[in-house]
Amino acid sequence: MTDFTMSTDAEGIATIVWDVEDKSMNVMSINGLEELDALTDQALADDAVKGIIITSGKDGSFAGGMDLNLLAKMKADAGDDPAKGLFEGTMKMHALLRKIERAGMDPKTNKGGKPVAAVLPGTAAGIGLELPLATHRTFVADNPKARIGLPEIQVGIFPGAGGTTRLVRKLGAMAASPLLLEGKMLAPAAAQKAGIIDEVSADPMADARAWVLSAKDADILKPWDAKGYKMPGGAPYHPAGFMTFVGASAMVNGKTKGVYPAAKALLSAVYEGALVPFDTALKIEARWFTSVLMNPSSSAMIRSLFLNKEALEKGAVRPEGIPDQRVKKLGVLGAGMMGAGIALVSAQAGIEVVLVDRDQEAADRGKAYSEAFMDKGIARKKATPEKKEALLSLITATPDLEHLKGCDLIIEAVFEDTAVKAEMTKKVEAVIPEDCIFASNTSTLPITELAKASSRPDQFIGIHFFSPVERMLLVEIIKGDGTGDRAVAKALDYVRQIRKTPIVVNDARFFYANRCIIPYGGEANRMITEGVAPWYIDNAAQMLGFPVGPVQLGDETSVDLATKIMRATKAAMGNAYPASEADNLIVWLEEQGRLGRKTKAGYFDYDEKGKRLGYWKGMQDKYPLAEEQPPLQDVQDRLMFVQVLEAVRALEEGVLMDIREGDVGAILGWGFAPWSGGPLSWLDMIGTPYAAERCDQLEAQFGERFKCPDLLREMAEKNQTFYGRFGPEASAAA
């Protein structure tokens, strides 16, 4: 199997085509690197070759990045010194791309090289852009679906095959920073405007050929190889450059709170690399790249946000033997914010949607949500009136249940009340086809209990969306006691259709996500009643890498939702409910009419436009601040352990069926410290023996909710890791 092939035409242009046979998008492997290296040598040594074009055999894309097995092989080949293997392997990539960049030119005169162009039919990410950056001119097809960029930072690493050094030398540190530090992916026209690529063309191959045949020595000499090169915006020792790097450092630490090693390493590679010649800068980049790859945080992020996420999206937990269950016609019951959001994302996927509510006016309001969304897209030039019309034509807003005939999936998103949901289930099942799957979008109510209202419990399942639906990436699928495999397959195939990431869990109150996130806010409330400053709590959480502190989150999700969940849980658990002063805090806020952002009053004060002004000082009247605030470690450990112990219990009780879902679900569902790779990865990072010991300390100091689960205790005694015991490799071996 070959990844790269080459042919030379009569005009002397050698075309190297990248086409990995078993992949929908090209990825760079060890095999591919060796082939590209050999073909490059062959083309440069052949006097008949006047120039080179590197392109893709994939329709609509160039390359999607690196095969992460390549990094694993670099580590493994080095035996006891994996860092050496990673560094040397990275330097081999640098050597190849530098060979392409210099293209055989004389090192003294910078003349005599062969022009090399990159032709991108579409999307180019990671190494898929780093390779074109090493060529002399990049031509991109005028493909509106294409995206160009270096997204590595989003999975815990940074561009380490020269992309960091080249982009900074090409654009300057200031212009390159959003592309490197935020991993922004741009449409071709925007990428050209930013200076990342050179031309957007209706016929990029023809334009590339014309350029190759006419290119002069000056056209192929990179600015950083020319005498007198100066970095755009100034180098670090230049007054303007100095301020850029000071600002970049402040921005990185402000956004990451210092917990993402890749961002720090990237900034160090850029700063140090800017002080030295280009080839030395590449070596510095390789050293920092190796450092990041050896950091357990980066390994955990790659595993959860790339490997595990991709596996779940491809159906890793889908029941075997069930034929394709893609949805053709969807019924959505309830046109409130959640139902309207479900209708929107489903129509975006090309699914016919029937949006039902109690009367036409309510149903129309739900459809208007999609209309408003598309209008915003048109204003931002991300949509067109034609696309808006096509999307709205897929949504039928109606109070008439008869329109649900012919649906193959129903998603009920009515009021969170068992009786209301039961009544709707019975009414709808009288109309829909016998083989139609019925799903309840509930965040707290047990699916097994809700399925009692169904005449076909094997076709009843939970599909829990997170709000706002169009922005949140996770969907939690819940199996009731009687849920059949076809219902699970249907839910999974539907979630894949709408391009979200699914996790499948067994039924239990709060399922998985909410059983972990609710204690996060609850622990913050406990601390407030103990006199801990609310701003201290939120800052402590953000320093752990949480996007939003638990106090602010309480205002965003609303206080009355918290009291409703608390009362329902208390009713269900009876005397077993662990009451605390935290319950009294949210009830008191509710009585004050301070329900959160939606009422412009909650834990925070707001102005008339709903902008947060600061924490409400009235809380200190009821719960005065303690004269001595607790150590930061205690605050952070309480916030972390109260969540991760629920994840362990969910695994212990069989609610979580796949460890990967526990980590991916936590990061995508409620933003659990992405740098950690998720709660179970975090426990592996700190070690189960220490985790059990810390549980004992927290339980003695703060209460039984921190009691070490039996599973964690057992694993601590054996010094086991969660991925070592429950990971896919361990499961396959078992």
N, C-alpha and C positions, 0 to 999 in steps of 0.2 A: 504494500500500500504506500503510495507516494502522496505527500502534501503539496509539493511544488513541482511544476514541470516548466520546461523552457523550449521555445522555438525561435528561430531567427529567420527573418524574411529577406527578400531580395534587396531591400534598401538598407540592410544592416542593422535593423532594430531587433534586439533580443527581448522577447516578451516572456516574463516569468509570471506564471499563473498560480495563485494560491488557492487550493481547493481540497479541503480535508473531506474525504469521501463519506465518512460516517457521521458528520456533523452538519446541522442546519446552518451554522455560522462558523467560520474559520476560527480556530484557536491555535496558538503556538505551542508546539510540543518539542521534546528533545529531537525527535526524528525530523520535524520541520526545520528546526534550527540548522541541523547538519546538512539537510538538502539545500536550504537557501544559501548557506555558506559555500557549498560546492558549486552551485550554479552561478553564484556571483563571481567566484574565482574563474570559472570557465568563460563567462562573458567578458570579464575584464582582460583575460589573456588572449582572447580571440581577436586578431587584427581585423577580421571581417565585420565585427560588431562595432557599430558607430555610437550606439546608445542603448539604454535599457529602460523598459517599462515594467513596473511591478503592479499587478492587478489581481483581482479575485475572480474565481469561477462561479461564485455565488451570485445569484440574481438579487440585487437590492442591498448587498452588504459587502464590506471588505473583510473585517475581522472583529471578533468580540472580546479578544484579550488573550491571556495566558492560560494554558492548561496547567492547573495547579499541581498536577502530578509531576510536572517538570521541576517545581520547587522541592517537592518531596524526594525526587530522585537525586537532586543536588545534595540534599542533606544525607540521604542514605549512602551515596557513593563515597562520602567523606568519612564514614565509619564513626570513630569516636570524636571527630571534630566537625560537627555539622555546620558551624559558622564558617569554617574554611571552605567547605563545599559550596555553600551558598554564595560566598564572596567570589570564589573562582568561577562558578557557573555564571554569575551576573557579569563578571568581567569578560567572559566569552561572548555574551550577548552584546556588550559594549564594543568589543573588537569587531564583530560582524557588522554592526550598524555604522561603526566608524569607517570600515572598509568600503561600505556602500557610499558613505558621505564623501570620502576622499576620492573614490572612483578611479584610482590609478594615477592621480595627478602627481607631478614631481613635488617632493616635500619642500624643496628650496624655492622653486619658481611658481608653485601653485598652478602649473599649466600641464596640459596633456591628459587631463582626465576625461572620462566618458560621461555624458549627461545621463542622469537617472531620474525618471519621473514616476510618480505614484498615481494610479488611476483608481479612484474609489467609487464603486457602483452605488454605495450607500453607507450604512452605519460603520463607523470605525471607532473602537473603544480600546483603551489600554494600549497593549503592544500594537494593536491595529492602527493607532495613531502615532505611536513612538517610531514605528518603521517608516511611515511617510515623512515624519519630521526629519529623518536622516537622509531622505532623498533631496533632490535639488528643486523640484517643483511638484506640487500636488494639485491634481485635477479631480473634482468631485462632481458626480452626476447631479443634475437638478432634480433631486428626489426629495419631496416634502416629508417623507417618512424617515429619512436618514437622520442620524444623530452623531455628532462628532465630539469626542472629548476624552478626558482621562479620569474615570470615576473611581480609581483605586482607593482613594481616601475613605470612601463610603463602606468599604469592607475591611478597613483596618490596616491598609498598607499605603504606599504612595508610588507614583510612577518611577520604577527603578531601572528601566532599560534605556536611560538617556532622556526620557520625556521631561523630567524635571529640569535638568540642566539646559536642554535645548529650548524649551518653551520660555524659560526665564531669559536666556540670552537673545531670544527672538523678539519677545514682547516687552521685557523689563519685569522686574519683580511685582510692581503694582498691578499691571495689566494681567499678568499670569496668575496672580493670587486667587481670584475667584474660581479659575479653572482647575487649579491644583488643590486648593484648600477646601473647596466645596464640591468638587467633582462634577461641575456643570457640564451637561451634554447639550450641544447647540445644533440647530438646523444648519444645513450647508451655507445658506446666505449669511447667517449670523456668525458662523465660524470664519467665513471669508472676511467679514467686516472686522472681526476681532484680530485678524492677522494670523490665524492658526493654519489656514489652508490658502492656496493661491488663487484658484479659479473654480467657479461653479459653471458647469457647461451642460448643454443639451446633448453634446456628443464628446464626452471627455476623452475617449480613446483617440479620436481623430485630432483633437486639439493637442493632446499629449504627443502624438506622433509628429505633428508639425513643429512643436517646440523642440523636441529631441533633435530633429534634423537641422534645426537652425541655431541651436544653442552654441554660445561662445564660451571661452574659458572663464570670463568674468561672470557668466550666468550661473555657473555651477560652483563657484567659490562661496562657501558660507561666510557670513559677516564675521563670525568669531575666529575664522581662520585667516582673515585679511589683516594686513598690517594697520595699526591704528584703531582697531575695533574699540568702541565704547558701548557699555551696556545702556540700553534705553532707560531713561529715568535716573541713571546714575548708579555707580557701584556703591557698596557700603561705606567707603571712605570719602565719597563725594557728599557735599552738604545735602543735596536733594535725595540722594540714595540713602544716606544715613536716616533721614526722617521716614523714608519708606519702610526701612527695616524695623525701626522703632515702632511705627504704626502697625506693621504686620505682626510683630511679636505681641503687642497689646491685643490686637484683634483675635489672634489664635488663642491666647490665654483667656480672653473674655468669653469666647464661644465654647471652648473645650474645658475650661476650668482646670486645665492641666492633666486631665485623666486619659487623654487619647495620645498614646505614644507616637503614632504615625504623623500627627500634625506637628509635634515638636521636632521630630526627626526630619520631616520635609523642610521645615523652616531652617534648621541647622544646615542641611545639605545645600539649600539655596544660598544662605549667607556665606558659609565657608567656601562654597564653590565659586562664588562671585569674586573672591579675593585672589584666585589662582588661575593659571592657564587652563584652557578647555579640557585637555586630556586629564589633567590632575583633578579637575572638577568632576569628571566622570568617575574617577576612582573614589572620591569623597562621597558621591551619590551612592555608589555601590556599597561602601562601608555602612552608611546610614540605613540603606535598604536592608542589608544583612542584619543590622541591629534590630530593626523593626520586626523582621521575620523571626528572629529568635525570641522576641517578646511574647509571653503567653497570652497577652491581651490580643495581639494581632492574630495569633493562631486561632483563638476562640472566635474572633469576629469573622475571620475567613470561613471557619467551619459553620457558624450559625447563619451568617448573612449571605453566604454564597453557596456552599455545598449543601447544607441542610435545607435552606430555603428553596433552592433549585430542585432538590429531591422531592420535597413535599408538593411543589407545583407540578411536577411531572407524574404525580400519582403514587408516591412511595407507600402510602397507606391505603390505596384503593383496593377494595375486595377483588379477588381474582375470579375470572370466569364470567364477569358481568359485561354484556355488550355495551357499546357506546350509549351514553344517556344524555347527550347534549340537549338543552332545552330549546324547544321551538316556540312555545307560547307560554308565557308566565302570567299568573294572576297574583296581584299584590293587594292584600286586604288592609286598608288603612292608608290614607293619603296624607298623614302627618309628616313631620320632618324625616322620620326614618323610612316610611313607606315611599315617600317622594324620592328620597335618595336612592332606594333600591330600584325604583322604576327608571331613574336616570341612568345608573350604571348598566342596567340590563339593556336599555335601548341603545346605549353607546356600543354595546357588544352586538347589536343587530337583532336582538330578541324582541318579538312582538309582546307587548305588555298590556294587560288590562288592569287599570288602577281603580280600585273600588273604595268608595266611602259612603257614608250614610245618606248624603244627598248630592246633587249635581254640583252645587257651589263648592262643597268641601273637596270633591274629587277634582274639580277644575283648579282649585288652589294647589293641590298636589302636583298636577301637570304643569302649572305655572312655574314651579320650582325648576323644572328642566328648561323651560323657556328662558327664565332669568339667567340660568347657568350658561346657556348658549349665547345669550346676549352679551354676557361678560366676555366670553371667548371671542366673539366677533369684535368687540371693542379692543381686545388685546391682539387682534389679528391671528388668533389661534383657531378660529373657526370661520365658517362662511354662512351667509344666509341660506344657501342650498343645503348645507349640512344640518343646520338648525331645522329646516323644514322636513328633511328626511328623518331626523331623530324624533321630532314631535309626531310625525305620521305613524310611528310605531307604538305610540302610547294612546290607549283609549281610556278616557276618564269617564266613569259612570257609577251610578248607585245600583245598577241592575245586575244581580248575580248571574242572570242568564248569559251574560257575556263571557262567563268563565268556562262555558262549554268549549271543549277542545283544548283546554290547558293541560300541559303535562307536568307542571309544577305550580304549586300555590305557596306563596310566602305570606303568612299572616303577621301583620305588624300593628295590631290594634292595642287598646289600652292594656296595661300590664296587670290584668286581673283574671284569675283562673275561671271565674264564672262567665265573664265576657268572652274570653277566648273559647270556652267550651260551647257557648251558644253559637258563635260564628263557625266553629268547626262543623257542627251538625248541619247548619244551614248550607254551607258550601259543599259538603260531601253529598248532599242530595242533588247537586247540580253537576259536579265535575265527573269526568270519566272514571271508571272503576280502577284503572291503572295509574291514575294521577297521584303523584307524591305530594303530601301535605307537610309543609314546614312551618314551625313557629319561630318567629324572630323574638325571642325572649332573652333577657339578660340575667334573670335570676330564678324563674319558675322551673321546677323539675319537669323534664320532658315526659317522663314516665307517667306523672300525674296528669299532665295535659292530654296525653294520648288516651286517657280513659274516656274522653268524650268522642273518640274516633271509632268508627265501625271497622277500621282497617289499621290497627296499631302498627303492623309491620311496614306500612307505608307512611308512618308519621315520624318526623325527625325535627331536630332543632337546628336552625341556621341563625347564629348570633352575629349580626353586623355591629360594627363600632361606628360611633358618630364623630364627624360627618362621614357618611357612607362613601362619598366620592373621593375623599382624601385618605381614609384609613385603609391600610393594605391587608389587614388580617380579617379572616372570617372564621369563626369558631363553629364547627359542626358537632352537634351533640346527639349521641345515640341513646335512645330510651331503652328500657329493658326488652321491649318487643320489636325494636327497629330492625328491619331486614337489610340485607346487603345491597339490594337494588336501591333502596332509599339513600344509603350511604354513597353509593356510586353516583347517583343522580345529583346529590348535593355537591360532591367533589367535582363532577364534570361541569356543573353550573358555575361554581366558583372559578374554575379554570377559564370558562368562557368570558367571565367578566374581569379576568386578569388580576385576580387577587390571590393571596396565599392562604390555603386552608390548613386548619388543624382539626383532627377528629378526636373527641374525648368522650368518655362514658358519662352517664348522667349522675349528677349530684347537685345539691343546692349551690348556686353561683358558678357551677361548672368548673372551668380552670381559671380563666382570666380574672373574673370578678372575685373569686375566692382569694386571689393574691393581691389585687389592687385595693379592695375595700379595707384590709388591715393597714395599708400604707397611709390612707387618710385617717383611719381610726387612731393610729399611733401618734400622728401629728396632733390630733385633737387631745389625746391623753397628755401630751407634753405641754400643750397650751394651758390645760387645767392645772398642771404642776408648776406653772410660772415660767416655762421656757418661752423665750421671745419668738413669735411667729416668723419674723424675718430671719432669725437664726436657723430655724427649722428648714425653711425654703432654701436658704443659701447652702446649708449642709447637704441637702438633697441634690442641688445642682452641681455642687463640688464632687458628688458621686457620679455625675454624668446623666442624671435624670433631666429631661428637657423642661419639666415643670415641677416646681416644688409641691408637696402635698397640700399645703394651705391654699395656694393659688388654684390648684386642681379642684379643691372643694368648691371654690366660687365658680369655676368654669362648668362643672357638672351639676351644680345647684345643691343648696342645702336641703331643700324639701325632698329631693331624690334620696339623699342620705338618710333623712328621718323616715321616709317611707320604707326603705330597705331595712333599717333598724327595727321598725315596728313589725314588719312581716317576718323577719328572722326571729324576733323575740316570741311571736305568736307560734311559729313552727317549732322552736326549740324548748319553749316552756321554761322550766326551772334550770335547764342546762345552759341557758343563755348567759354568757359572761358579761353582765352589766358593768358599766363603769361611768365615771364622771364625764367621760367623753360623750356619752349619750345625752347627758343633761346639757352639754354645751350646744349641740346642734339643735336640740329642742328649744333652747333659749333663743338661739339665733332665729329660728323659725317663728317664734312668738313675737320677736321684734320686727318681723317682716323683712329680715335681712336674708334673702334667699339666694344671694349670689349675683353674678354679673347681670343675669336677666332682669333683676329688679334694681340694678345699679346700687346695690347695698348688700354686703355680706361680710366676709372676713376683711374685705377691702372697702374703702370709700371710692366712689366714682364721680366723674363730672357728668354733665347732662348728656354728653355724647357717648357715655359708657367707657371712657378711658379711666384706667386705674390711677388713683391719686396717692394711694399708700394704704398701709394696714390700718384697720379701724381701731382707734385708741380705746373705744368703749369696751373692748374685750378685757383690757387691763383693769377696768373698774370692777368687773366680776371676778377675774382671775389675775391678780396683781403679778407683775414680773418678779421672779425670784432675784434676790440681791446678788446671788452667785449663780451664773449660768453653768450648766453641766459641760463636761469636756466634749469637744467636737466628736471624738471617737465614739462616745456613748450615743450621741444623737444619731450619727450615721449608722452605727451598728443596729440600733433599734429599728431604723427605717429599712435597712437591708434585710435583717434576719426575719422580721415579721412577714416579709414577702417570700423569701427563699424557703422558709420552713413550710409554708403552705404549698409551695411547688413540690417539696419532698413528700409531704403528706399526700398530695394528689397522685404522685407516682406510686407511693406505698399502697394507696387504696385502690389503684387501678383506674382512677379517673384519667390520668395520663397513660396512654398506651404506647407512646413512642417518645423517648427522651428528647429527640430533635424537636418535637412539637412544643415541649415545655420551654425550650430556649427561644426558638423562633417566635412562638406565640407571645412570649413576654416582651420581646423587643418591639415587635410590630404592633402588638395589642395595646400596650400602655407605656411604651418607651423605656422599659427597664434597661438602665445603664448599658447602652450598646457596646461600649468598650469591653465589657465583661464577657460578652458572648451569650448572656442570659443567666438566670439564677443557678442552674445546675452546672454550667461552665464556671461560674464564679466560685461555687463550692469546690470544684476541682482545682481552681487556681489557688485558693487559700489553703486547701488540703482538708480532708474530712476529719482528721484528728484535731486540728485547731478549731474547726467549725463546731465540733461536739463540745470541746472545752469551753468555747465562747458561749455556746447555748447555756451551759450550766451556770456560767457567771451572770448572764443576762436574766435567767430564770430566778436566781437567788436575789438579784437586785430589783427586778421589775415585774416578775410574775410568771404564772404558769404558761402563758401564751408562748414563751420562749423555750418551753420544754423540748429537749432534744428528741426527735422522732426515733422510734426503734430502728428504722432502716438506717438512718444516719449514724446512730450509735454502733450498729453492727459493722457498717462500712469503715468507721473510724478505727475500730478495734483491729480490723484487717488491713488498714491503710489502703483502702480501695478508692478508686475514682468512679464517678458516675458514668463517664464515657467508657472507662475500662470495663465496667460491669454491665452497663445497659446500652452502650453505643451500638450502631448497626454492625460493626465488625464482630463485637462480642456476641450479638444475637445470632449472626450468621454461623459463628463457630459453635454455638450451643445447638 
